[in-house]
């Protein structure tokens, strides 16, 4: 069984301001997690979030549940 490699992407809304994260949503179906990492440190650690938790977080951000930064 081959292990799928993460395909990292960064939001087009990040505007290259240096405060971005990269996510690898391609692993959600096979592992049930979405790894998240600091886009400035691509060789650094990744935090594996459960897909449902990541989805809830994104919905909260889109809904303004975290306020303005």
PDB file of N, CA, C and O in Angstrom:
ATOM      1  N   UNK A   1       0.847  -1.186   0.000  1.00  0.00           N
ATOM      2  CA  UNK A   1       0.000   0.000   0.000  1.00  0.00           C
ATOM      3  C   UNK A   1       0.889   1.246   0.000  1.00  0.00           C
ATOM      4  O   UNK A   1       1.737   1.399   0.880  1.00  0.00           O
ATOM      5  N   UNK A   2       0.708   2.115  -0.957  1.00  0.00           N
ATOM      6  CA  UNK A   2       1.487   3.344  -1.046  1.00  0.00           C
ATOM      7  C   UNK A   2       0.858   4.433  -0.183  1.00  0.00           C
ATOM      8  O   UNK A   2      -0.364   4.539  -0.083  1.00  0.00           O
ATOM      9  N   UNK A   3       1.703   5.226   0.426  1.00  0.00           N
ATOM     10  CA  UNK A   3       1.230   6.350   1.225  1.00  0.00           C
ATOM     11  C   UNK A   3       1.134   7.576   0.328  1.00  0.00           C
ATOM     12  O   UNK A   3       2.084   7.922  -0.374  1.00  0.00           O
ATOM     13  N   UNK A   4      -0.008   8.220   0.357  1.00  0.00           N
ATOM     14  CA  UNK A   4      -0.206   9.414  -0.460  1.00  0.00           C
ATOM     15  C   UNK A   4       0.564  10.583   0.141  1.00  0.00           C
ATOM     16  O   UNK A   4       0.566  10.770   1.357  1.00  0.00           O
ATOM     17  N   UNK A   5       1.212  11.361  -0.700  1.00  0.00           N
ATOM     18  CA  UNK A   5       1.953  12.538  -0.258  1.00  0.00           C
ATOM     19  C   UNK A   5       1.028  13.743  -0.197  1.00  0.00           C
ATOM     20  O   UNK A   5       0.112  13.866  -1.010  1.00  0.00           O
ATOM     21  N   UNK A   6       1.261  14.635   0.762  1.00  0.00           N
ATOM     22  CA  UNK A   6       0.429  15.839   0.824  1.00  0.00           C
ATOM     23  C   UNK A   6       0.692  16.756  -0.371  1.00  0.00           C
ATOM     24  O   UNK A   6       1.835  16.938  -0.791  1.00  0.00           O
ATOM     25  N   UNK A   7      -0.376  17.323  -0.905  1.00  0.00           N
ATOM     26  CA  UNK A   7      -0.265  18.344  -1.946  1.00  0.00           C
ATOM     27  C   UNK A   7      -0.639  19.668  -1.270  1.00  0.00           C
ATOM     28  O   UNK A   7      -1.815  19.977  -1.080  1.00  0.00           O
ATOM     29  N   UNK A   8       0.366  20.420  -0.922  1.00  0.00           N
ATOM     30  CA  UNK A   8       0.179  21.646  -0.147  1.00  0.00           C
ATOM     31  C   UNK A   8      -0.344  22.778  -1.017  1.00  0.00           C
ATOM     32  O   UNK A   8       0.066  22.928  -2.167  1.00  0.00           O
ATOM     33  N   UNK A   9      -1.254  23.574  -0.460  1.00  0.00           N
ATOM     34  CA  UNK A   9      -1.732  24.766  -1.149  1.00  0.00           C
ATOM     35  C   UNK A   9      -1.937  25.880  -0.130  1.00  0.00           C
ATOM     36  O   UNK A   9      -2.188  25.632   1.049  1.00  0.00           O
ATOM     37  N   UNK A  10      -1.826  27.094  -0.607  1.00  0.00           N
ATOM     38  CA  UNK A  10      -2.023  28.289   0.208  1.00  0.00           C
ATOM     39  C   UNK A  10      -3.117  29.110  -0.450  1.00  0.00           C
ATOM     40  O   UNK A  10      -3.170  29.200  -1.677  1.00  0.00           O
ATOM     41  N   UNK A  11      -3.972  29.695   0.329  1.00  0.00           N
ATOM     42  CA  UNK A  11      -5.093  30.453  -0.200  1.00  0.00           C
ATOM     43  C   UNK A  11      -4.633  31.616  -1.069  1.00  0.00           C
ATOM     44  O   UNK A  11      -3.633  32.273  -0.779  1.00  0.00           O
ATOM     45  N   UNK A  12      -5.370  31.852  -2.125  1.00  0.00           N
ATOM     46  CA  UNK A  12      -5.083  33.006  -2.978  1.00  0.00           C
ATOM     47  C   UNK A  12      -5.416  34.318  -2.266  1.00  0.00           C
ATOM     48  O   UNK A  12      -5.012  35.387  -2.725  1.00  0.00           O
ATOM     49  N   UNK A  13      -6.142  34.250  -1.159  1.00  0.00           N
ATOM     50  CA  UNK A  13      -6.483  35.439  -0.380  1.00  0.00           C
ATOM     51  C   UNK A  13      -5.364  35.856   0.573  1.00  0.00           C
ATOM     52  O   UNK A  13      -5.473  36.898   1.218  1.00  0.00           O
ATOM     53  N   UNK A  14      -4.310  35.080   0.675  1.00  0.00           N
ATOM     54  CA  UNK A  14      -3.264  35.357   1.650  1.00  0.00           C
ATOM     55  C   UNK A  14      -2.425  36.574   1.289  1.00  0.00           C
ATOM     56  O   UNK A  14      -1.765  37.131   2.166  1.00  0.00           O
ATOM     57  N   UNK A  15      -2.423  37.002   0.048  1.00  0.00           N
ATOM     58  CA  UNK A  15      -1.762  38.223  -0.420  1.00  0.00           C
ATOM     59  C   UNK A  15      -0.282  38.285  -0.072  1.00  0.00           C
ATOM     60  O   UNK A  15       0.286  39.376  -0.019  1.00  0.00           O
ATOM     61  N   UNK A  16       0.351  37.155   0.165  1.00  0.00           N
ATOM     62  CA  UNK A  16       1.788  37.097   0.437  1.00  0.00           C
ATOM     63  C   UNK A  16       2.194  38.008   1.587  1.00  0.00           C
ATOM     64  O   UNK A  16       3.271  38.603   1.541  1.00  0.00           O
ATOM     65  N   UNK A  17       1.371  38.133   2.604  1.00  0.00           N
ATOM     66  CA  UNK A  17       1.671  38.996   3.743  1.00  0.00           C
ATOM     67  C   UNK A  17       2.508  38.330   4.821  1.00  0.00           C
ATOM     68  O   UNK A  17       2.830  38.968   5.824  1.00  0.00           O
ATOM     69  N   UNK A  18       2.867  37.077   4.645  1.00  0.00           N
ATOM     70  CA  UNK A  18       3.738  36.414   5.598  1.00  0.00           C
ATOM     71  C   UNK A  18       3.036  35.711   6.741  1.00  0.00           C
ATOM     72  O   UNK A  18       3.695  35.028   7.526  1.00  0.00           O
ATOM     73  N   UNK A  19       1.727  35.848   6.867  1.00  0.00           N
ATOM     74  CA  UNK A  19       0.990  35.207   7.951  1.00  0.00           C
ATOM     75  C   UNK A  19       0.032  34.182   7.365  1.00  0.00           C
ATOM     76  O   UNK A  19      -1.183  34.270   7.546  1.00  0.00           O
ATOM     77  N   UNK A  20       0.596  33.211   6.661  1.00  0.00           N
ATOM     78  CA  UNK A  20      -0.225  32.257   5.933  1.00  0.00           C
ATOM     79  C   UNK A  20      -0.013  30.838   6.432  1.00  0.00           C
ATOM     80  O   UNK A  20       1.006  30.519   7.044  1.00  0.00           O
ATOM     81  N   UNK A  21      -0.978  30.014   6.161  1.00  0.00           N
ATOM     82  CA  UNK A  21      -0.836  28.587   6.412  1.00  0.00           C
ATOM     83  C   UNK A  21      -1.036  27.852   5.099  1.00  0.00           C
ATOM     84  O   UNK A  21      -1.707  28.339   4.189  1.00  0.00           O
ATOM     85  N   UNK A  22      -0.445  26.679   5.021  1.00  0.00           N
ATOM     86  CA  UNK A  22      -0.655  25.783   3.880  1.00  0.00           C
ATOM     87  C   UNK A  22      -1.454  24.596   4.386  1.00  0.00           C
ATOM     88  O   UNK A  22      -1.279  24.164   5.525  1.00  0.00           O
ATOM     89  N   UNK A  23      -2.325  24.069   3.548  1.00  0.00           N
ATOM     90  CA  UNK A  23      -3.128  22.902   3.908  1.00  0.00           C
ATOM     91  C   UNK A  23      -2.999  21.852   2.815  1.00  0.00           C
ATOM     92  O   UNK A  23      -2.732  22.172   1.657  1.00  0.00           O
ATOM     93  N   UNK A  24      -3.192  20.596   3.199  1.00  0.00           N
ATOM     94  CA  UNK A  24      -3.153  19.494   2.241  1.00  0.00           C
ATOM     95  C   UNK A  24      -4.475  18.744   2.328  1.00  0.00           C
ATOM     96  O   UNK A  24      -4.582  17.719   3.000  1.00  0.00           O
ATOM     97  N   UNK A  25      -5.475  19.276   1.637  1.00  0.00           N
ATOM     98  CA  UNK A  25      -6.818  18.689   1.710  1.00  0.00           C
ATOM     99  C   UNK A  25      -6.916  17.353   0.990  1.00  0.00           C
ATOM    100  O   UNK A  25      -7.886  16.621   1.183  1.00  0.00           O
ATOM    101  N   UNK A  26      -5.932  17.024   0.164  1.00  0.00           N
ATOM    102  CA  UNK A  26      -5.991  15.767  -0.580  1.00  0.00           C
ATOM    103  C   UNK A  26      -5.909  14.538   0.334  1.00  0.00           C
ATOM    104  O   UNK A  26      -6.236  13.435  -0.103  1.00  0.00           O
ATOM    105  N   UNK A  27      -5.487  14.701   1.575  1.00  0.00           N
ATOM    106  CA  UNK A  27      -5.363  13.561   2.489  1.00  0.00           C
ATOM    107  C   UNK A  27      -6.634  13.288   3.286  1.00  0.00           C
ATOM    108  O   UNK A  27      -6.702  12.288   4.000  1.00  0.00           O
ATOM    109  N   UNK A  28      -7.628  14.141   3.182  1.00  0.00           N
ATOM    110  CA  UNK A  28      -8.844  13.986   3.984  1.00  0.00           C
ATOM    111  C   UNK A  28      -9.545  12.653   3.736  1.00  0.00           C
ATOM    112  O   UNK A  28      -9.993  12.008   4.684  1.00  0.00           O
ATOM    113  N   UNK A  29      -9.644  12.239   2.492  1.00  0.00           N
ATOM    114  CA  UNK A  29     -10.370  11.006   2.173  1.00  0.00           C
ATOM    115  C   UNK A  29      -9.650   9.759   2.680  1.00  0.00           C
ATOM    116  O   UNK A  29     -10.295   8.809   3.122  1.00  0.00           O
ATOM    117  N   UNK A  30      -8.325   9.755   2.619  1.00  0.00           N
ATOM    118  CA  UNK A  30      -7.581   8.554   2.993  1.00  0.00           C
ATOM    119  C   UNK A  30      -7.189   8.504   4.464  1.00  0.00           C
ATOM    120  O   UNK A  30      -7.074   7.417   5.031  1.00  0.00           O
ATOM    121  N   UNK A  31      -6.982   9.662   5.093  1.00  0.00           N
ATOM    122  CA  UNK A  31      -6.519   9.669   6.489  1.00  0.00           C
ATOM    123  C   UNK A  31      -7.534  10.257   7.459  1.00  0.00           C
ATOM    124  O   UNK A  31      -7.420  10.066   8.670  1.00  0.00           O
ATOM    125  N   UNK A  32      -8.532  10.976   6.930  1.00  0.00           N
ATOM    126  CA  UNK A  32      -9.497  11.646   7.801  1.00  0.00           C
ATOM    127  C   UNK A  32      -8.955  12.907   8.435  1.00  0.00           C
ATOM    128  O   UNK A  32      -9.592  13.496   9.309  1.00  0.00           O
ATOM    129  N   UNK A  33      -7.767  13.326   7.992  1.00  0.00           N
ATOM    130  CA  UNK A  33      -7.160  14.534   8.543  1.00  0.00           C
ATOM    131  C   UNK A  33      -6.766  15.492   7.432  1.00  0.00           C
ATOM    132  O   UNK A  33      -6.605  15.107   6.274  1.00  0.00           O
ATOM    133  N   UNK A  34      -6.616  16.755   7.822  1.00  0.00           N
ATOM    134  CA  UNK A  34      -6.111  17.785   6.924  1.00  0.00           C
ATOM    135  C   UNK A  34      -4.903  18.401   7.616  1.00  0.00           C
ATOM    136  O   UNK A  34      -5.055  19.144   8.585  1.00  0.00           O
ATOM    137  N   UNK A  35      -3.705  18.098   7.126  1.00  0.00           N
ATOM    138  CA  UNK A  35      -2.514  18.701   7.719  1.00  0.00           C
ATOM    139  C   UNK A  35      -2.467  20.203   7.441  1.00  0.00           C
ATOM    140  O   UNK A  35      -2.825  20.660   6.356  1.00  0.00           O
ATOM    141  N   UNK A  36      -2.018  20.957   8.439  1.00  0.00           N
ATOM    142  CA  UNK A  36      -1.880  22.404   8.337  1.00  0.00           C
ATOM    143  C   UNK A  36      -0.467  22.746   8.777  1.00  0.00           C
ATOM    144  O   UNK A  36       0.023  22.203   9.767  1.00  0.00           O
ATOM    145  N   UNK A  37       0.195  23.647   8.048  1.00  0.00           N
ATOM    146  CA  UNK A  37       1.566  24.039   8.411  1.00  0.00           C
ATOM    147  C   UNK A  37       1.766  25.525   8.164  1.00  0.00           C
ATOM    148  O   UNK A  37       0.980  26.160   7.462  1.00  0.00           O
ATOM    149  N   UNK A  38       2.807  26.065   8.738  1.00  0.00           N
ATOM    150  CA  UNK A  38       3.209  27.447   8.522  1.00  0.00           C
ATOM    151  C   UNK A  38       3.827  27.529   7.130  1.00  0.00           C
ATOM    152  O   UNK A  38       4.797  26.827   6.847  1.00  0.00           O
ATOM    153  N   UNK A  39       3.287  28.363   6.269  1.00  0.00           N
ATOM    154  CA  UNK A  39       3.776  28.425   4.893  1.00  0.00           C
ATOM    155  C   UNK A  39       5.190  28.990   4.802  1.00  0.00           C
ATOM    156  O   UNK A  39       5.868  28.798   3.793  1.00  0.00           O
ATOM    157  N   UNK A  40       5.643  29.684   5.845  1.00  0.00           N
ATOM    158  CA  UNK A  40       6.999  30.220   5.848  1.00  0.00           C
ATOM    159  C   UNK A  40       8.032  29.151   6.193  1.00  0.00           C
ATOM    160  O   UNK A  40       9.224  29.346   5.959  1.00  0.00           O
ATOM    161  N   UNK A  41       7.583  28.018   6.748  1.00  0.00           N
ATOM    162  CA  UNK A  41       8.490  26.948   7.173  1.00  0.00           C
ATOM    163  C   UNK A  41       8.018  25.635   6.543  1.00  0.00           C
ATOM    164  O   UNK A  41       7.496  24.769   7.244  1.00  0.00           O
ATOM    165  N   UNK A  42       8.194  25.481   5.237  1.00  0.00           N
ATOM    166  CA  UNK A  42       7.649  24.302   4.560  1.00  0.00           C
ATOM    167  C   UNK A  42       8.245  22.972   5.032  1.00  0.00           C
ATOM    168  O   UNK A  42       7.606  21.930   4.885  1.00  0.00           O
ATOM    169  N   UNK A  43       9.436  22.991   5.585  1.00  0.00           N
ATOM    170  CA  UNK A  43      10.034  21.756   6.100  1.00  0.00           C
ATOM    171  C   UNK A  43       9.747  21.555   7.583  1.00  0.00           C
ATOM    172  O   UNK A  43      10.215  20.587   8.182  1.00  0.00           O
ATOM    173  N   UNK A  44       8.990  22.454   8.167  1.00  0.00           N
ATOM    174  CA  UNK A  44       8.658  22.357   9.585  1.00  0.00           C
ATOM    175  C   UNK A  44       7.519  21.378   9.839  1.00  0.00           C
ATOM    176  O   UNK A  44       7.062  20.689   8.927  1.00  0.00           O
ATOM    177  N   UNK A  45       7.070  21.326  11.083  1.00  0.00           N
ATOM    178  CA  UNK A  45       6.011  20.375  11.440  1.00  0.00           C
ATOM    179  C   UNK A  45       4.659  20.775  10.858  1.00  0.00           C
ATOM    180  O   UNK A  45       4.408  21.940  10.547  1.00  0.00           O
ATOM    181  N   UNK A  46       3.811  19.783  10.726  1.00  0.00           N
ATOM    182  CA  UNK A  46       2.436  19.994  10.271  1.00  0.00           C
ATOM    183  C   UNK A  46       1.506  19.503  11.375  1.00  0.00           C
ATOM    184  O   UNK A  46       1.782  18.493  12.022  1.00  0.00           O
ATOM    185  N   UNK A  47       0.426  20.205  11.582  1.00  0.00           N
ATOM    186  CA  UNK A  47      -0.579  19.842  12.573  1.00  0.00           C
ATOM    187  C   UNK A  47      -1.708  19.111  11.857  1.00  0.00           C
ATOM    188  O   UNK A  47      -2.400  19.712  11.036  1.00  0.00           O
ATOM    189  N   UNK A  48      -1.910  17.824  12.148  1.00  0.00           N
ATOM    190  CA  UNK A  48      -2.990  17.096  11.479  1.00  0.00           C
ATOM    191  C   UNK A  48      -4.333  17.362  12.175  1.00  0.00           C
ATOM    192  O   UNK A  48      -4.538  16.943  13.314  1.00  0.00           O
ATOM    193  N   UNK A  49      -5.228  18.045  11.498  1.00  0.00           N
ATOM    194  CA  UNK A  49      -6.546  18.339  12.059  1.00  0.00           C
ATOM    195  C   UNK A  49      -7.559  17.349  11.508  1.00  0.00           C
ATOM    196  O   UNK A  49      -7.506  16.990  10.331  1.00  0.00           O
ATOM    197  N   UNK A  50      -8.469  16.914  12.346  1.00  0.00           N
ATOM    198  CA  UNK A  50      -9.553  16.064  11.844  1.00  0.00           C
ATOM    199  C   UNK A  50     -10.333  16.864  10.817  1.00  0.00           C
ATOM    200  O   UNK A  50     -10.557  18.063  10.980  1.00  0.00           O
ATOM    201  N   UNK A  51     -10.741  16.184   9.761  1.00  0.00           N
ATOM    202  CA  UNK A  51     -11.426  16.866   8.654  1.00  0.00           C
ATOM    203  C   UNK A  51     -12.663  17.624   9.141  1.00  0.00           C
ATOM    204  O   UNK A  51     -12.916  18.742   8.692  1.00  0.00           O
ATOM    205  N   UNK A  52     -13.430  17.032  10.048  1.00  0.00           N
ATOM    206  CA  UNK A  52     -14.639  17.701  10.553  1.00  0.00           C
ATOM    207  C   UNK A  52     -14.283  18.962  11.335  1.00  0.00           C
ATOM    208  O   UNK A  52     -14.989  19.966  11.239  1.00  0.00           O
ATOM    209  N   UNK A  53     -13.207  18.925  12.101  1.00  0.00           N
ATOM    210  CA  UNK A  53     -12.782  20.100  12.868  1.00  0.00           C
ATOM    211  C   UNK A  53     -12.315  21.207  11.929  1.00  0.00           C
ATOM    212  O   UNK A  53     -12.623  22.379  12.149  1.00  0.00           O
ATOM    213  N   UNK A  54     -11.575  20.844  10.885  1.00  0.00           N
ATOM    214  CA  UNK A  54     -11.117  21.829   9.919  1.00  0.00           C
ATOM    215  C   UNK A  54     -12.302  22.466   9.199  1.00  0.00           C
ATOM    216  O   UNK A  54     -12.333  23.682   9.008  1.00  0.00           O
ATOM    217  N   UNK A  55     -13.264  21.659   8.804  1.00  0.00           N
ATOM    218  CA  UNK A  55     -14.461  22.166   8.128  1.00  0.00           C
ATOM    219  C   UNK A  55     -15.226  23.134   9.026  1.00  0.00           C
ATOM    220  O   UNK A  55     -15.693  24.174   8.561  1.00  0.00           O
ATOM    221  N   UNK A  56     -15.356  22.803  10.297  1.00  0.00           N
ATOM    222  CA  UNK A  56     -16.049  23.680  11.247  1.00  0.00           C
ATOM    223  C   UNK A  56     -15.280  24.987  11.435  1.00  0.00           C
ATOM    224  O   UNK A  56     -15.886  26.054  11.531  1.00  0.00           O
ATOM    225  N   UNK A  57     -13.958  24.911  11.488  1.00  0.00           N
ATOM    226  CA  UNK A  57     -13.136  26.111  11.626  1.00  0.00           C
ATOM    227  C   UNK A  57     -13.320  27.038  10.425  1.00  0.00           C
ATOM    228  O   UNK A  57     -13.527  28.240  10.594  1.00  0.00           O
ATOM    229  N   UNK A  58     -13.245  26.484   9.215  1.00  0.00           N
ATOM    230  CA  UNK A  58     -13.414  27.289   8.002  1.00  0.00           C
ATOM    231  C   UNK A  58     -14.806  27.925   7.970  1.00  0.00           C
ATOM    232  O   UNK A  58     -14.947  29.088   7.594  1.00  0.00           O
ATOM    233  N   UNK A  59     -15.822  27.175   8.357  1.00  0.00           N
ATOM    234  CA  UNK A  59     -17.186  27.725   8.402  1.00  0.00           C
ATOM    235  C   UNK A  59     -17.266  28.871   9.405  1.00  0.00           C
ATOM    236  O   UNK A  59     -17.933  29.873   9.147  1.00  0.00           O
ATOM    237  N   UNK A  60     -16.597  28.735  10.541  1.00  0.00           N
ATOM    238  CA  UNK A  60     -16.582  29.808  11.537  1.00  0.00           C
ATOM    239  C   UNK A  60     -15.897  31.059  11.027  1.00  0.00           C
ATOM    240  O   UNK A  60     -16.363  32.172  11.268  1.00  0.00           O
ATOM    241  N   UNK A  61     -14.784  30.879  10.317  1.00  0.00           N
ATOM    242  CA  UNK A  61     -14.085  32.021   9.741  1.00  0.00           C
ATOM    243  C   UNK A  61     -14.967  32.721   8.712  1.00  0.00           C
ATOM    244  O   UNK A  61     -15.104  33.944   8.733  1.00  0.00           O
ATOM    245  N   UNK A  62     -15.563  31.945   7.816  1.00  0.00           N
ATOM    246  CA  UNK A  62     -16.427  32.525   6.794  1.00  0.00           C
ATOM    247  C   UNK A  62     -17.639  33.225   7.402  1.00  0.00           C
ATOM    248  O   UNK A  62     -18.124  34.215   6.854  1.00  0.00           O
ATOM    249  N   UNK A  63     -18.123  32.721   8.521  1.00  0.00           N
ATOM    250  CA  UNK A  63     -19.284  33.307   9.179  1.00  0.00           C
ATOM    251  C   UNK A  63     -18.961  34.461  10.099  1.00  0.00           C
ATOM    252  O   UNK A  63     -19.858  35.021  10.731  1.00  0.00           O
ATOM    253  N   UNK A  64     -17.670  34.833  10.186  1.00  0.00           N
ATOM    254  CA  UNK A  64     -17.260  35.960  11.030  1.00  0.00           C
ATOM    255  C   UNK A  64     -17.237  35.632  12.511  1.00  0.00           C
ATOM    256  O   UNK A  64     -17.264  36.536  13.346  1.00  0.00           O
ATOM    257  N   UNK A  65     -17.188  34.354  12.846  1.00  0.00           N
ATOM    258  CA  UNK A  65     -17.220  33.936  14.236  1.00  0.00           C
ATOM    259  C   UNK A  65     -15.982  34.248  15.045  1.00  0.00           C
ATOM    260  O   UNK A  65     -15.980  34.050  16.260  1.00  0.00           O
ATOM    261  N   UNK A  66     -14.925  34.732  14.407  1.00  0.00           N
ATOM    262  CA  UNK A  66     -13.679  35.006  15.136  1.00  0.00           C
ATOM    263  C   UNK A  66     -13.335  36.482  15.169  1.00  0.00           C
ATOM    264  O   UNK A  66     -12.283  36.859  15.686  1.00  0.00           O
ATOM    265  N   UNK A  67     -14.190  37.314  14.635  1.00  0.00           N
ATOM    266  CA  UNK A  67     -13.967  38.750  14.657  1.00  0.00           C
ATOM    267  C   UNK A  67     -12.902  39.196  13.676  1.00  0.00           C
ATOM    268  O   UNK A  67     -12.302  38.373  12.984  1.00  0.00           O
ATOM    269  N   UNK A  68     -12.670  40.478  13.616  1.00  0.00           N
ATOM    270  CA  UNK A  68     -11.660  41.049  12.720  1.00  0.00           C
ATOM    271  C   UNK A  68     -10.292  40.952  13.360  1.00  0.00           C
ATOM    272  O   UNK A  68     -10.150  40.962  14.583  1.00  0.00           O
ATOM    273  N   UNK A  69      -9.291  40.858  12.505  1.00  0.00           N
ATOM    274  CA  UNK A  69      -7.923  40.756  13.000  1.00  0.00           C
ATOM    275  C   UNK A  69      -7.237  42.082  12.875  1.00  0.00           C
ATOM    276  O   UNK A  69      -6.068  42.208  13.239  1.00  0.00           O
TER     277      UNK A  69
END
